[in-house]
Amino acid sequence: MKLEAKEDFPPATENDARSGNSVAAIRKSILDHIHFSQARLPVMATCNDWYVALAYTVRDRMFGHWMNVVQAIADPQRKIVGYLSAEFLMGPHLGNALINLGIHDNTRAAVAQLGLNLDDLLAQEEEPGLGNGGLGRLAACYMDSLATLGVPALGYGIRYEFGIFSQEIRDGRQVEKTDKWLRLGNPWEIHRPELSCTVNFGGRTEWFHDERGRLRIRWIPNRVIKGVPYDTPIPAFRKDFIGILRLWKSEAVESFDFQAFNVGDYYKAVDEKVVSETVSKVLYPNDEPEIGKTLRLAQQYFFVSCALQDMIRVHLIRGKALDTFHESFAVQLNDTHPAIAVAELMRLLVDEHDMDWCEAWTITRNVFSYTNHTLLSEALEKWPLPFFGHLLPRHLEIIYEINHRFLEEVRRHAPGDDGLASRLSIIDEGGQKSIRMAHLASVAGHRINGVAELHTKLLSRTVLRDFHAIYPDRFVNVTNGVTPRRWMVLSNPKLAGLLESAIGDRWICRFEEEIEKIAPLADDPAFRNHWREVKRGNKADLAGLIHERTGNTVDPDTLFDVQVKRIHEYKRQHLNVLHIVTLYNRIRRNPNLDITPRTFIFGGKAAPGYAMAKLIIKLINDVGAVVNRDPDVAGRLKVVFFPNFNVKNGQMIYPAAELSEQISTAGKEASGTGNMKFSMNGALTIGTLDGANVEIREAVGPENFFLFGLTVDQVNDLWGRGYNPRRYYEENAQLREAVDLLYSGHFSPDHQARFVPLLDTLLNHDPYMLLADYQAYIDCQDQIAAAYRDQEHWTRISILNVARMGRFSSDRSIREYCKDIWRIRQGV
Ligand code: B1N
């Protein structure tokens, strides 16, 4: 089907009064929205009114592009990507849209003519924090790249009413505040009630005879809710194209209200509404799953069912029969959170659309592929059987059937190997029986991918080893990437300007081919000077923000050493603290010591129930409090904890960083993506051979990367030989001195034993091998301190880091997904 623009309805064009991009057109449009959308007199308009009017002005300019996407979605020749993710950490839309639409400068001018400052309006936007960290932000970068590469894409997720909590630091501790991001409305989304879906829960299944006399199964649920989609356009960079982010809100189904009203039970009706709306109420703030949380499974099933119903609707609108569904859609499972989609598509095809099981399975296998984001066993999703069957009785039966047929295939493949069958089974029979979602995703997916080379290799040797043994061809690697639009052009305009003056602006969407053209300039002293000026400016900006947010004064002429990411023991923020305490001890011993002055900047949220992570936050703040005010330190060391690390704050922090801390225990960080953002902004990396660090080091050159620490093999070896962390403590005076000072209560005079749980863990178990890596880390940091003193050399390395980051654009990642996984031709 081709949607023709009828003559009576000419499409809007660039020159339209409503969508023109001149300063005058933008100014007029803002004023129109103040009047027609906000119903305000300009003199009475609040900052938020102006922000909303501007947001609508910008949104208007995406609707023409939207129609192109509708055309592509309606075109049966074009495959659509359905990206299923429980999280989309988009970050603020306005600044990004101005950049991608190419109207930033004209908008700034238009806003100025209205007597306003664009930065104030940008600051007004509440960030949609619908994700925890890397996984959710990756989904956002991928939406940007899909649009920019012209691939028709629908991102499906949940419109959480409350996103990730906002973090305040009080008395050095994390305090969580609910994130009321929708309080003042959301001008970016289009509410589409006519596309609502219903979703069932609970109840039971029963056999029945259909009208043709065949014996079939139907699901009699005991609860029905409605999913209502809200669409947000994700603009391509300077192309007439967008991606659609379609997020579902849960609501009560009208019929339920009516039933209750009929018997006069008003309160029951209202209660029904409350319970139904709970499903999309709040994002789970953990970056690993909590087992057996009904609401979490309900959330997953809710958005996945809506998404699949929606895709089937689109497919049927294309005028095609369901047996070609896999030609219309490639569906990516962003980790196992949406893996229930496998059973749901089978249910929709077999139960609702009367398809034969084998045919439905072939389609399902063709449609889905699965991305794994973690090897941590505690993070692999499992649902206890009784509990799963209670919420989704029909899906439990379907999973049993999938598993039965799969295990038959396994037994044919390896007759008599019952161990293999039980290791591969979707049902974990050991102890409390449960469903292993990674197995469900791996049985169905025609491709399984890890997110960095090392991670994919470890995945096929450890958690999915048996799958790899029987289906080696399903495994592929797609190393993560990040979008240079948000993470360079938007967040680091000074650097983008310098790059543009040197090599033009093609690097913004042809990053892989173009960015390396700055490499020769590493040898140009004048260019290096400009480079340093850019970094110095960004550091001064961040210093201002740090002062505003924390009251700390930091010196932009010190080395900015930054670790921002979720707080987790495996990420080893406390190893960084051990380095700080070591330097502090050296200064205490010799107050005149000539050391490279550093500012240590930390940021990140701890899961509210993760006591050790919260203690690490307190540790950073307590150490900071003592070090920052010690007169002997004389400003040579500063430690700040930047509160509420999120996308908006990240955009200020990455551009100002000079040293990027990527110090996880080898084998624990699947990829990392912050490591890429830092390096693209000219920070050098201190890192272990973990996740994408390995590839970053290869790309920038080993001589331009500060490597330390045990490798994955060495870590495993050491566990095998018997790891005794206390030995490192006893044999290393510097380490002992640091640990002892922490034990002594020096940094926690109000509560001497505060850090004992953390320190005892290090000395007795040390599951992340901090003590084993301590000396190598300190030695590497000492080298860095020396290297920083040669600013010409440091700048050279910084330029080469940026020049060699071509591979780490999310455009490259998406090209690989298109080719190796989705089998999609690229669009416009
Ligand atoms: O996904 C990122 C990677 O760069 C990181 O290394 C990885 O840690 C991160 C359960 C997760 N893995 N697993 C999660 C998030 C939320 C949740 O409820 C697990 N996040 C990652 C992108 O590939």
Boltz pocket constraint, residues with backbone or C-beta under 6 A from the ligand:
constraints:
  - pocket:
      binder: B
      contacts: [[A, 132], [A, 134], [A, 135], [A, 138], [A, 284], [A, 286], [A, 287], [A, 288], [A, 289], [A, 335], [A, 372], [A, 373], [A, 374], [A, 379], [A, 451], [A, 480], [A, 668], [A, 669], [A, 670], [A, 671], [A, 672], [A, 673], [A, 691]]
      max_distance: 6.0
